[in-house]
Amino acid sequence: MELRKFKEKSHKKVGIVIFTLVCILLISGVIIYQTFAIFQVDTTQNVINGKIEDPGDLYFAFYKDGIIQNEMPQKDEGYMLDKQSFCGVNGVKDEKIIPSLDRDTWSIIVTGMRNSRTKCNLYFTKTYNETTLYDLSGNGYDGTFKGAKVQKDENGNLGIYFDGKDDFVDVVDLPASINWESGFIVEFEAMWKAFSTYSRILDFGNGPESDNIFVTNYAANASLSLGTRYGKRGSDENYGAFSQAAVPVVSIDKDKKNFYKLIVKKEENNIIIDIYKKSNLSGTITYDVTQTGNIVKNILRTENYLGKSNWTADGYFFGYIYSLKITDSKNNIILWYDF
């Protein structure tokens, strides 16, 4: 009789233990599911572009202005993927797994993924507000809207609109620590709606004829030009200029959004400028710089504009600028505006 009672008590204890373990496992499962749920890709949303055999292998955490969200911002909200975004496995960052944003399809592309349970922390940063154009490079070279404003063009593309009358963006001072002397790259997307005389995409300098770097349409023509000043006319014995000729091999299509890229480099006594349009090399221009011996000075520049020239006789830009990125010869981003 005592043995039977002991067995019954033992069975009850075992039952309690099993029930407790089952409850713990169920609760743990719910917690784990909830933990990963916010990271898991919703296949009904266009958030990934690529071939992944098991969508459960890849998880996203979306951060908008530092706050975690259930989905990424919409294309027309004015956000971009911040460079602090990263991917990893088991909580460890993996430098070889790289997330990027395809702006055309507004999709996240992940390259270098080798393991399951890859988790990507995606941080989205506001590119502008009513007064400020933010530098996405992290260097703090922000711009202030002076009449220019962000809006959609007739095709629904978001960009900075300049009315061609008096609109521009005033960019903060650019310090002497920026390395221009070894060469640089200017990439931008723009649409000209008219060709005012030397209307600028950008003009960085210290006033007219003073250490300028500028990208413009040549004269009142639909051709692309890049120019610089080395020193200041009348006060610097080393004053010189280059790239002040039209670039007929690179035409600008009026009322059409296009991508342009200018690679400026020094080779011995020559300045070489490779010019791309729509990612295709359109021509190479060579200039003899024996007079100056360099491209531009690494010097403080305080008069820096988008859409406006440092020369009062030149016209204002009329159209849209959708993106602008400038990098140095070592591929370090100097400044970056994008939408």
C-alpha positions as CSV (number, residue, x, y, z in Angstrom):
1,M,0.0,0.0,0.0
2,E,2.8,2.4,0.9
3,L,4.7,1.4,-2.2
4,R,1.6,2.3,-4.4
5,K,1.3,5.7,-2.8
6,F,5.0,6.3,-3.3
7,K,4.6,5.4,-7.0
8,E,1.6,7.7,-7.4
9,K,3.5,10.6,-5.8
10,S,6.5,9.9,-8.0
11,H,4.2,9.9,-11.1
12,K,2.6,13.2,-10.0
13,K,6.1,14.8,-9.6
14,V,7.2,13.6,-13.0
15,G,4.0,14.9,-14.5
16,I,4.5,18.3,-12.9
17,V,8.1,18.4,-14.1
18,I,7.1,17.5,-17.7
19,F,4.2,20.0,-17.6
20,T,6.6,22.7,-16.4
21,L,9.2,21.9,-19.0
22,V,6.5,22.0,-21.8
23,C,5.3,25.4,-20.5
24,I,8.9,26.7,-20.4
25,L,9.5,25.5,-24.0
26,L,6.3,27.0,-25.3
27,I,7.0,30.3,-23.6
28,S,10.6,30.3,-24.9
29,G,9.3,29.5,-28.4
30,V,6.9,32.5,-28.3
31,I,9.7,34.8,-27.1
32,I,12.1,33.6,-29.8
33,Y,9.4,33.9,-32.5
34,Q,8.6,37.5,-31.3
35,T,12.2,38.4,-31.2
36,F,12.8,37.3,-34.8
37,A,9.5,38.4,-36.1
38,I,10.4,42.0,-36.4
39,F,13.5,41.1,-38.3
40,Q,11.9,38.7,-40.8
41,V,11.4,39.7,-44.4
42,D,7.8,40.2,-45.3
43,T,7.8,38.6,-48.8
44,T,4.8,40.7,-49.8
45,Q,6.9,43.8,-49.6
46,N,9.6,44.8,-52.1
47,V,12.4,44.9,-49.6
48,I,14.9,42.4,-51.1
49,N,16.1,41.9,-54.6
50,G,18.1,38.8,-55.2
51,K,18.1,35.0,-55.1
52,I,17.7,33.5,-51.7
53,E,16.6,29.9,-51.5
54,D,15.1,30.2,-48.0
55,P,13.7,33.6,-47.1
56,G,13.9,32.5,-43.5
57,D,17.7,32.7,-43.7
58,L,17.6,36.5,-43.9
59,Y,16.2,39.0,-41.4
60,F,16.0,42.7,-41.3
61,A,15.7,45.3,-38.5
62,F,14.6,48.6,-39.9
63,Y,15.6,51.8,-38.0
64,K,14.1,55.1,-39.0
65,D,15.6,58.1,-37.3
66,G,17.1,55.6,-34.8
67,I,13.7,54.0,-33.9
68,I,13.0,50.4,-34.9
69,Q,10.2,50.0,-37.4
70,N,8.3,47.1,-38.9
71,E,9.1,48.2,-42.5
72,M,11.5,50.4,-44.3
73,P,10.5,54.0,-45.2
74,Q,8.7,54.6,-48.5
75,K,10.7,55.9,-51.5
76,D,9.2,59.4,-51.5
77,E,9.8,60.1,-47.7
78,G,13.3,61.4,-48.3
79,Y,15.3,58.7,-46.5
80,M,18.5,56.9,-47.5
81,L,20.3,53.9,-46.1
82,D,22.9,55.1,-43.6
83,K,26.5,53.8,-43.8
84,Q,26.2,52.5,-40.2
85,S,24.0,49.7,-41.5
86,F,25.5,46.3,-41.2
87,C,24.8,42.5,-41.3
88,G,25.9,39.7,-39.1
89,V,25.4,36.1,-38.0
90,N,24.7,35.2,-34.4
91,G,25.0,38.8,-33.3
92,V,28.5,39.2,-34.7
93,K,29.0,41.8,-37.5
94,D,30.4,40.4,-40.7
95,E,32.2,42.9,-42.9
96,K,31.9,40.7,-45.9
97,I,28.1,40.8,-45.9
98,I,27.1,44.1,-47.4
99,P,23.6,45.6,-47.5
100,S,22.9,48.3,-50.1
101,L,19.8,50.1,-51.4
102,D,18.8,50.0,-55.0
103,R,17.2,53.4,-55.4
104,D,15.4,52.6,-58.7
105,T,13.5,49.6,-57.3
106,W,13.7,50.8,-53.7
107,S,15.0,47.3,-52.7
108,I,17.6,46.1,-50.2
109,I,20.3,44.0,-51.9
110,V,22.6,41.8,-49.6
111,T,25.8,40.6,-51.1
112,G,28.3,38.1,-49.5
113,M,25.7,36.2,-47.5
114,R,27.0,32.7,-46.8
115,N,25.2,31.6,-43.6
116,S,21.6,31.1,-42.5
117,R,20.2,33.3,-39.8
118,T,21.9,36.4,-41.3
119,K,20.5,39.5,-39.6
120,C,20.8,43.0,-41.1
121,N,20.4,46.2,-39.1
122,L,19.3,48.8,-41.6
123,Y,19.5,52.4,-40.5
124,F,17.7,55.0,-42.6
125,T,18.7,58.7,-42.3
126,K,16.6,61.7,-43.4
127,T,18.3,63.4,-46.3
128,Y,16.7,66.8,-45.8
129,N,14.1,68.9,-43.9
130,E,12.5,72.2,-44.8
131,T,15.7,74.3,-44.3
132,T,18.6,71.8,-44.5
133,L,20.2,69.5,-47.1
134,Y,22.0,66.8,-45.1
135,D,25.5,65.6,-46.1
136,L,25.2,61.8,-46.0
137,S,28.9,61.3,-45.9
138,G,28.9,62.0,-42.2
139,N,31.4,64.9,-42.7
140,G,28.8,67.5,-41.8
141,Y,29.0,69.5,-45.1
142,D,25.3,70.3,-45.0
143,G,23.6,72.8,-47.2
144,T,20.9,75.5,-46.5
145,F,18.1,75.9,-49.0
146,K,17.9,79.5,-50.4
147,G,14.7,79.3,-52.4
148,A,15.5,75.9,-53.8
149,K,13.3,73.1,-52.5
150,V,12.8,69.4,-52.6
151,Q,9.9,68.2,-54.8
152,K,9.0,65.6,-57.4
153,D,9.6,66.2,-61.0
154,E,7.0,65.4,-63.7
155,N,8.0,61.7,-63.6
156,G,7.7,61.4,-59.9
157,N,11.4,61.5,-59.1
158,L,12.4,63.4,-55.9
159,G,15.1,66.0,-56.3
160,I,16.1,69.6,-55.5
161,Y,14.2,72.0,-57.8
162,F,15.9,75.3,-58.8
163,D,13.7,77.9,-60.6
164,G,16.6,79.4,-62.6
165,K,15.9,82.9,-61.2
166,D,17.5,83.1,-57.7
167,D,17.3,79.6,-56.2
168,F,20.4,78.0,-54.8
169,V,21.8,75.9,-51.9
170,D,24.4,77.5,-49.6
171,V,26.9,74.8,-48.5
172,V,28.9,75.2,-45.3
173,D,32.6,76.1,-45.4
174,L,34.8,73.3,-46.8
175,P,38.1,73.0,-44.8
176,A,41.6,72.9,-46.1
177,S,41.9,69.3,-44.8
178,I,40.0,68.1,-47.9
179,N,42.5,66.5,-50.4
180,W,41.7,68.0,-53.8
181,E,45.3,68.1,-55.0
182,S,45.6,64.4,-55.9
183,G,42.5,64.4,-58.0
184,F,38.8,63.9,-57.3
185,I,35.5,62.5,-58.8
186,V,32.2,64.3,-59.2
187,E,29.1,62.2,-59.7
188,F,25.7,63.6,-60.1
189,E,22.2,63.2,-61.5
190,A,20.5,66.2,-62.9
191,M,17.9,67.6,-65.4
192,W,18.5,70.9,-67.1
193,K,15.2,72.6,-68.1
194,A,17.1,75.5,-69.8
195,F,20.7,76.5,-70.4
196,S,21.5,79.8,-68.8
197,T,25.0,81.1,-69.2
198,Y,27.4,78.9,-67.2
199,S,24.6,77.8,-64.9
200,R,26.1,75.8,-62.1
201,I,25.6,72.4,-60.7
202,L,28.2,73.4,-58.1
203,D,30.7,76.2,-57.5
204,F,33.1,75.9,-54.5
205,G,35.5,78.7,-53.9
206,N,36.2,82.0,-52.2
207,G,34.4,84.3,-54.6
208,P,35.0,84.8,-58.4
209,E,38.4,83.9,-59.8
210,S,39.5,82.5,-56.4
211,D,40.4,78.8,-55.9
212,N,37.1,77.7,-57.6
213,I,35.9,74.2,-58.4
214,F,32.8,74.3,-60.6
215,V,30.6,72.1,-62.8
216,T,28.5,73.9,-65.4
217,N,27.0,73.9,-68.8
218,Y,29.4,75.7,-71.1
219,A,28.3,79.3,-72.0
220,A,24.6,79.0,-72.9
221,N,25.2,75.6,-74.7
222,A,24.0,72.1,-73.9
223,S,27.5,70.8,-73.2
224,L,29.1,69.9,-69.9
225,S,32.2,71.6,-68.5
226,L,34.3,71.4,-65.4
227,G,36.6,74.2,-64.3
228,T,39.0,75.2,-61.6
229,R,41.1,78.1,-60.4
230,Y,44.5,77.6,-58.8
231,G,45.0,80.7,-56.7
232,K,43.4,84.1,-57.2
233,R,43.8,86.3,-60.2
234,G,45.8,89.5,-59.6
235,S,47.1,88.4,-56.2
236,D,48.7,85.0,-56.7
237,E,51.7,84.5,-59.0
238,N,50.8,80.9,-59.5
239,Y,47.3,81.7,-60.6
240,G,46.1,79.4,-63.4
241,A,43.0,77.7,-64.8
242,F,42.1,74.6,-66.8
243,S,39.1,73.0,-68.4
244,Q,37.7,76.3,-69.6
245,A,36.8,74.9,-73.0
246,A,33.5,73.4,-74.1
247,V,33.2,69.6,-73.9
248,P,31.4,68.8,-77.1
249,V,31.7,65.1,-76.6
250,V,29.3,65.3,-73.6
251,S,26.0,66.8,-74.6
252,I,23.3,67.6,-72.0
253,D,19.8,66.4,-72.9
254,K,17.3,69.1,-72.0
255,D,14.3,68.0,-69.8
256,K,15.8,64.6,-69.2
257,K,17.2,63.1,-66.0
258,N,20.8,61.8,-66.6
259,F,23.8,60.5,-64.7
260,Y,27.1,62.2,-65.2
261,K,30.6,61.4,-63.8
262,L,33.8,63.4,-64.1
263,I,37.0,61.8,-62.9
264,V,39.8,64.4,-62.5
265,K,43.3,63.2,-62.1
266,K,46.9,64.4,-62.5
267,E,49.5,62.6,-64.6
268,E,52.9,64.3,-64.7
269,N,52.2,67.8,-66.1
270,N,48.8,67.0,-67.4
271,I,45.3,67.1,-66.0
272,I,43.2,64.2,-67.3
273,I,39.4,64.4,-67.1
274,D,37.4,61.3,-68.0
275,I,33.8,62.1,-68.6
276,Y,30.9,59.7,-68.3
277,K,27.3,60.0,-69.2
278,K,24.8,57.2,-68.3
279,S,27.8,55.2,-67.0
280,N,29.5,55.2,-70.4
281,L,32.8,56.9,-71.1
282,S,32.0,59.8,-73.4
283,G,35.4,61.3,-73.8
284,T,38.7,62.2,-72.2
285,I,40.1,65.8,-72.0
286,T,43.8,66.6,-71.4
287,Y,45.2,69.9,-70.1
288,D,48.7,71.0,-69.7
289,V,49.2,72.4,-66.2
290,T,52.9,73.3,-66.3
291,Q,52.0,76.8,-65.2
292,T,50.4,75.7,-61.9
293,G,51.9,72.3,-61.3
294,N,48.8,71.2,-59.6
295,I,45.0,70.8,-59.9
296,V,43.6,72.9,-57.1
297,K,44.8,74.0,-53.7
298,N,43.8,72.3,-50.5
299,I,42.5,75.5,-49.0
300,L,39.5,76.7,-47.0
301,R,36.6,77.5,-49.2
302,T,33.8,79.7,-47.8
303,E,31.7,80.5,-50.8
304,N,30.2,77.2,-51.8
305,Y,26.9,76.8,-53.8
306,L,24.7,74.4,-55.6
307,G,22.8,76.1,-58.5
308,K,24.6,79.4,-58.2
309,S,27.9,80.8,-59.6
310,N,30.5,82.8,-57.7
311,W,30.5,85.1,-60.8
312,T,27.5,87.5,-60.7
313,A,27.3,87.6,-64.5
314,D,26.5,83.9,-64.7
315,G,23.0,82.5,-64.7
316,Y,21.3,80.4,-62.0
317,F,20.6,76.7,-62.7
318,F,17.1,75.8,-63.9
319,G,16.1,72.2,-63.3
320,Y,16.6,69.4,-60.8
321,I,19.6,68.0,-59.0
322,Y,18.8,64.5,-57.8
323,S,22.1,63.4,-56.3
324,L,25.6,64.6,-55.9
325,K,28.6,62.7,-54.6
326,I,32.3,63.9,-54.5
327,T,35.1,61.6,-53.6
328,D,38.9,62.1,-53.4
329,S,41.5,60.1,-55.3
330,K,41.6,57.4,-52.5
331,N,37.8,57.0,-52.8
332,N,37.0,58.7,-49.5
333,I,33.7,60.5,-49.8
334,I,34.0,64.2,-49.4
335,L,30.3,65.0,-49.5
336,W,27.2,63.2,-50.6
337,Y,23.6,64.5,-51.2
338,D,21.0,62.0,-52.3
339,F,17.2,61.2,-52.3
